[in-house]
Amino acid sequence: MDIAAERIDRLHDLARAAAADGEDERAKHYVRLARRVAERNRLSLPRTFKRFTCDACDAYLRPGVNARVRLQDGHVVITCDCGHHARYPYE
Amino acid sequence: MALTPETLPRHELNGLPVRVVDSDDADRIGIMGRVVLETTKTLSIELCVPPEADRWRCDEAGERRENGDSRVLTVPKSGSVFEFAITDEAAGDEKSLGTASKLADTQPADFPADCAGEDVAYVTVDGSRLLSRPARRTETKGDSPWQ
């Protein structure tokens, strides 16, 4: 695992911890930085990272706190507080 | 490529326990805490436990600080020397921080040498080596100290 992938992992943990502490702005900074590192190094983000961050406002999503999770027919809809929806399928 | 003393200048600094060893501004020497935000030219350090003397001065000046609230200080990278504490586990254990800084006082490390504590290594890095955008730092090829 190279440094960039490790940095992304670490930023993911930091973002989660910051969000849990209520430091939302700080969590957003970490999420943005992780995205930027992935972009510069041509890495894809881990699936958990994609599922727990908002594409529109970079917030780290905590279901029940700043995100709503609803099951629809064949897919999950996650709604961020900013109003953005993300969908992914389930079996 | 784990976080080692050699790779630290290219690795993630956010969340690491840090101490300002030397600085152009004498008031900044001795700042201890955790890196919470990095910009091209500065590191923001959240003080874990504000030192007594510091708290005093703040009360005197009647400044913004509330009791028990953490303060975030911004330290310029250029002209400062930072000492990072690296643990073997994921970084940012606040528990290890207390012992880390105490040990560091007794035996300051030279870059890139690390003093081996109990799975805590102290790395002293000149701030000018960290001068670059947070996302760009990783990309410099090789771990040569001349880049």
Interface residues (C-beta under 8 A of the other chain):
Chain A: M1 D2 I3 A4 E6 R7 R10 L11 D13 L14 A17 R26 H29 Y30 L33 R36 V37 R40 N41
Chain B: M1 A2 L3 T7 R10 H11 E12 N14 G15 V36 L37 A90 A91 G92 P134 A135 R136 T138 E139
